[in-house]
Amino acid sequence: MNFDFLTPEIFDLLIVLVIMLGLALAGIRLYDDLTRPLPPDEPGRYLDEDTQPHSAVPDDRDETLA
């Protein structure tokens, strides 16, 4: 194939166009991701997985110094 038409200026233009197209598509994707609705919270799902004991009153003793 003969690429005589592909001068450095045309090649640079093609590179700039590809970069601009990529940035535009990335911007659209980022906008779509940031504006989509979030899934509803399910508070019961995390309570079942918690195995550490909790108390309403904080413990004054520090077990790391004992």
N, C-alpha and C positions, 0 to 999 in steps of 0.2 A: 504494500500500500504506500501511496505517496502522500506525505503530510506536509507539502510545501506551504499550505495555507496556515499551518500551525506556527505562527511567529511567536516570539517570546511575549509579546503584548497579548495575543489571543490566549496563550496558555495561562498567563497571569489572570486574565479576565475569567477563564473557566474555573480556576482555583478559587477566586474571590466569590464567584456565583455559587459554587458548591458549599463554601463556608457559610455564606448568607442563607442558603436554603437549609443547611443543617441547624443553624442558630434559630431560624424561624420555626422549624419543626420541633426543636427542643423547647422553645418558648411556649408553643401551643401545648405540648405535652405537660410541661410544668404548670401551666395555668389550669389545665384540666385536672391534674392531680391535686392542686391546692384548693380548687373550688368544688370538688366532689363532696357529697354528703358523707359524714362519718357514720359508721355503723352504731347502732344503739348500744349503750352500756349494759352489761349484764353483771350486776353486783353480786349475785349469788354464786357465780362461777368461781370467783377468787376466794370466797370465804371457806369453801370446802377444801381448798388446797393448803390452807394455812395450818401448820401443825405446831407452831410455837405458842406457848401459853401467854396470855395477856392479862394484865390486871389494870383496873381503873386507877389505882393508887400507885404512884411511882415508888420504886424500891430505893431506900436511902443508901444501902450498902453497895459498895463497888466490888464485884467479885474479881476483877482483874488485879486488884491490889492485895488480895488475901493470900 
